């Protein structure tokens, strides 16, 4: 029997995609995770969790101060969240009314459209060009003319890896004084580009960070949101009282204490990326420059068979057909050099 009380029409219209299952024990190059795992310091800190710590609701101010210090901002400019998805939800909850306009450059992170749909927003778009380059002039004109409520920008962009420099980012901010500009810096450790220090001079700028990528805490869910202290004060009103669990707080603090591990992880990803890029060039496979820990490659018509063959060998890649309207585009997470060499051998056997 169908229920008489149904969800809102925005929910009924959604596809209801599910995360893939059965990934354990495989070479997971499909979700841009840390392919080695978190720092040993994180596991050591988690082992020290007491029964009392687990039994009581968490407190946040000490961790907020430490995160603010680590990122070079003040605690009053910092919100702790349950990963970037939670940060995005808080932004939409605070700033997006039904029929408000949300501006995106696509293809980009799927969650932007999901939250826009949930909030009944109007989505305005521009497109990356065929080379996955950012259409800066078109975006600037649109921001000046349309004055959207929010402009969401992943930098580097997921899934393409497209990276904007500080000059382009400053141009965008200058063009959008009445728009909330959200710069999602989930991969900033790999790109080396951040606008986080600008939150004090750009009161309409919000920056999000995650510990799911370089720190290897995707299974615990932890992220930070940064903005002008006045925006942060208002946004904290809309948060639930306990948005982050205690193990995630403990793990995040341990992760930033082991800065050497984070640096080694970034360096190894860059080395692994060079291994994969060289192999794709040898194989004649088109790929796009990436500022993140992943590459987007176009394998053409052979992509579906390739994905199936690699999955049969325990190597998981991400099919991005839905982003581009045709088969061929595959996103590949960059792992260690041995992991990339394993992937390369598999690709050479198939291509």
C-alpha positions in Angstrom: 0.0 0.0 0.0 1.4 3.4 -1.0 1.7 5.9 1.9 -0.8 8.8 1.9 1.8 11.3 3.0 4.4 11.7 0.3 7.7 13.6 0.4 7.9 17.1 -1.3 7.8 17.1 -5.0 11.5 18.0 -5.2 12.3 14.7 -3.5 9.9 12.7 -5.7 11.7 14.0 -8.8 15.1 12.7 -7.7 16.7 9.6 -9.1 17.7 8.1 -5.7 21.3 7.1 -6.7 23.0 4.7 -4.3 26.7 4.4 -3.5 28.3 1.2 -5.0 28.8 -1.7 -2.7 31.4 -4.5 -2.5 34.4 -2.2 -2.8 36.4 -3.7 0.1 39.7 -5.3 -0.8 39.8 -3.7 -4.3 42.0 -1.0 -5.7 39.5 1.8 -5.2 40.4 4.5 -7.8 36.7 5.6 -8.2 36.0 8.1 -5.4 39.1 10.2 -5.0 39.8 8.8 -1.6 43.3 8.5 0.0 44.3 5.1 -1.4 46.7 4.3 1.5 44.7 5.5 4.4 45.1 7.9 7.3 48.2 8.7 9.3 49.2 6.2 11.9 48.8 9.0 14.4 45.1 9.0 13.7 44.7 5.4 14.5 46.7 5.8 17.7 44.5 8.7 18.8 41.4 6.7 18.1 42.6 3.8 20.1 43.0 6.1 23.1 39.3 7.1 23.1 37.8 6.4 26.5 34.4 4.9 27.2 33.4 8.2 28.8 34.3 10.2 25.6 32.1 7.9 23.6 29.2 8.1 26.0 28.9 11.9 26.2 28.0 14.5 23.6 31.1 16.1 22.1 32.4 19.6 22.8 33.8 21.6 19.9 35.5 24.8 21.0 39.0 23.3 21.5 39.0 21.6 18.1 37.6 24.7 16.5 40.5 26.8 17.9 43.1 24.2 16.7 41.6 24.0 13.2 41.5 27.8 13.0 45.1 28.0 14.0 46.1 25.3 11.5 44.3 27.0 8.6 45.5 30.5 9.6 42.1 32.0 10.5 40.3 32.8 13.7 37.8 30.6 15.5 35.1 33.1 14.8 35.7 32.5 11.1 35.4 28.7 11.4 32.6 26.2 11.5 33.2 22.4 12.0 31.0 20.2 9.9 30.3 16.6 9.0 32.3 16.8 5.7 31.8 19.1 2.7 28.4 17.7 2.0 27.2 19.0 5.4 28.9 22.3 4.8 27.0 22.7 1.6 23.7 21.8 3.2 24.3 24.4 5.9 25.0 27.0 3.1 21.8 26.2 1.3 19.8 26.1 4.5 21.0 29.6 5.4 21.0 31.3 2.0 18.7 29.6 -0.6 15.0 30.2 -0.6 12.6 28.6 -3.1 13.2 30.0 -6.6 16.5 31.7 -5.6 19.1 31.4 -8.3 22.1 29.1 -8.0 24.9 29.5 -10.6 27.2 26.6 -11.6 29.8 25.9 -14.3 29.2 22.3 -15.3 30.1 19.5 -15.3 30.9 19.8 -11.6 30.3 18.2 -8.2 26.9 16.4 -8.1 25.9 17.6 -4.7 25.5 21.2 -5.9 22.5 20.3 -8.0 21.1 17.9 -5.4 20.9 20.6 -2.8 19.6 23.2 -5.3 16.8 20.7 -6.2 16.0 20.1 -2.5 15.7 23.8 -1.8 13.6 24.5 -4.9 16.3 26.8 -6.4 16.6 27.8 -10.0 19.9 26.5 -11.5 21.7 28.8 -13.9 24.7 27.3 -15.8 27.6 27.8 -18.0 29.7 24.9 -19.5 33.3 24.1 -19.5 34.6 24.0 -23.1 35.8 20.9 -25.0 39.2 21.2 -23.4 37.7 21.4 -19.9 38.8 25.1 -19.7 36.8 27.5 -17.5 34.8 30.1 -19.5 35.9 33.1 -17.4 34.5 35.8 -19.6 31.1 34.2 -19.8 31.0 33.6 -16.1 31.9 37.2 -15.3 29.2 38.5 -17.6 26.6 36.2 -16.1 27.5 37.2 -12.5 27.2 40.9 -13.4 23.9 40.5 -15.3 22.1 37.8 -13.4 23.3 38.5 -9.8 22.6 35.0 -8.6 22.1 34.3 -4.9 25.0 31.8 -4.8 27.8 30.9 -7.1 29.3 27.4 -6.4 32.8 26.8 -7.6 34.9 23.6 -7.0 38.6 24.5 -7.4 40.0 22.2 -8.6 36.8 21.2 -10.3 35.5 17.7 -9.8 35.3 15.7 -12.1 37.5 17.5 -14.6 40.4 18.7 -12.5 40.1 22.3 -14.0 42.0 24.7 -11.8 41.6 28.5 -11.5 44.5 30.7 -10.3 44.2 33.5 -7.9 43.9 36.1 -10.6 40.8 34.4 -12.1 39.3 34.0 -8.7 39.8 37.6 -7.8 38.1 38.6 -11.1 35.1 36.4 -10.1 34.8 37.9 -6.7 35.1 41.4 -8.1 32.3 40.7 -10.5 29.9 39.3 -7.8 29.7 41.7 -4.9 26.0 40.7 -4.3 26.5 37.0 -4.7 27.6 34.5 -2.1 30.7 32.9 -3.8 31.4 29.5 -2.4 34.8 28.1 -3.3 34.9 24.4 -2.6 38.6 23.6 -1.9 38.3 19.8 -1.3 41.6 19.3 -3.3 43.5 22.4 -2.3 46.3 20.4 -0.7 47.1 18.9 -4.1 46.6 22.1 -6.2 48.4 24.5 -3.8 45.8 27.2 -4.7 43.6 28.6 -1.9 41.6 31.8 -1.3 41.1 31.1 2.3 43.1 34.2 3.5 40.7 36.4 1.5 37.7 35.8 3.7 38.5 39.0 5.7 38.5 41.3 2.7 35.8 39.5 0.8 32.7 39.4 3.0 30.7 37.4 0.4 33.3 34.6 0.2 32.8 31.2 1.8 35.5 28.5 1.6 35.0 24.8 2.4 37.7 22.2 3.2 37.5 18.4 3.8 39.5 15.8 5.6 38.2 13.0 3.3 40.9 13.4 0.7 44.5 14.0 1.7 44.0 13.2 5.4 42.2 9.9 4.6 39.2 10.4 6.9 36.4 9.8 4.4 35.0 7.1 6.7 34.7 9.5 9.6 33.3 12.6 7.9 35.0 15.8 8.9 35.2 19.2 7.2 35.5 22.9 7.9 33.7 26.0 6.6 35.3 29.4 6.6 33.8 32.9 6.1 33.6 36.4 7.4 32.9 36.3 11.2 29.5 37.9 10.7 28.4 35.2 8.3 29.7 32.5 10.5 27.8 33.8 13.5 24.5 33.7 11.5 25.3 30.2 10.0 26.0 28.7 13.4 22.4 29.4 14.4 21.2 27.0 11.7 23.5 24.1 12.8 22.3 21.2 14.9 24.0 21.2 18.4 26.2 18.2 17.7 27.1 18.2 14.0 30.4 16.2 14.3 31.0 13.0 16.2 33.8 12.6 18.8 35.9 10.1 16.8 36.0 12.5 13.9 37.1 15.4 16.1 39.9 13.2 17.6 41.0 12.0 14.2 41.1 15.4 12.6 43.2 16.8 15.4 45.6 13.9 15.1 45.8 14.4 11.3 46.9 18.0 11.5 49.5 17.2 14.1 51.1 14.8 11.6 51.8 17.4 8.9 54.7 15.4 7.6 52.3 12.5 6.7 50.1 15.0 4.8 53.1 16.3 2.9 54.3 12.8 2.0 50.8 11.9 0.8 50.6 14.9 -1.5 54.1 14.3 -2.9 53.4 10.6 -3.6 50.1 11.6 -5.4 52.1 14.0 -7.7 54.6 11.2 -8.5 51.8 8.7 -9.1 50.1 11.2 -11.4 53.2 11.5 -13.5 53.3 7.7 -13.9 49.7 7.6 -15.1 50.0 10.7 -17.4 53.1 9.1 -19.1 51.2 5.9 -19.6 48.1 7.5 -21.1 50.3 9.5 -23.5 52.0 6.2 -24.6 48.5 4.7 -25.1 47.2 7.6 -27.1 44.5 8.3 -24.5 43.3 11.9 -24.2 43.4 13.3 -20.7 43.0 16.7 -19.1 45.3 18.6 -16.8 44.2 18.2 -13.2 44.9 20.1 -10.0 43.4 17.3 -7.9 44.3 13.8 -6.9 42.5 12.4 -10.0 42.6 12.6 -13.8 39.7 12.7 -16.3 40.5 10.7 -19.4 38.5 10.0 -22.6 38.7 6.4 -23.7 36.0 6.8 -26.3 33.8 3.9 -27.3 35.9 1.3 -25.5 35.3 2.8 -22.1 32.3 0.6 -21.0 34.2 -2.6 -21.8 37.3 -1.3 -20.2 35.5 -0.4 -16.9 34.0 -4.0 -16.8 37.4 -5.6 -17.5 39.2 -3.6 -14.9 36.5 -4.2 -12.3 36.9 -7.9 -12.9 40.6 -7.5 -11.9 39.6 -5.6 -8.8 40.4 -2.1 -10.1 37.6 0.4 -9.8 37.4 3.6 -11.9 34.6 6.1 -12.1 32.4 6.2 -15.2 31.4 9.9 -15.9 29.1 9.3 -18.9 26.3 11.1 -17.2 28.3 14.3 -17.0 29.0 14.5 -20.7 26.1 12.7 -22.4 28.2 10.0 -24.0 30.3 7.1 -23.0 34.1 7.5 -22.9 34.9 9.8 -19.9 36.5 8.0 -16.9 37.8 9.7 -13.8 40.8 8.0 -12.2 41.9 8.6 -8.6 45.7 8.9 -8.3 47.3 6.5 -5.8 50.8 5.5 -5.1 53.3 4.7 -7.8 52.9 0.9 -7.3 49.2 1.3 -7.5 49.5 3.4 -10.6 51.8 0.8 -12.2 49.3 -1.9 -11.5 46.6 0.2 -13.2 49.0 0.9 -16.1 49.7 -2.8 -16.7 45.9 -3.5 -16.7 45.3 -0.6 -19.2 48.1 -1.8 -21.5 46.5 -5.2 -21.6 43.1 -3.8 -22.6 44.2 -0.9 -24.8 
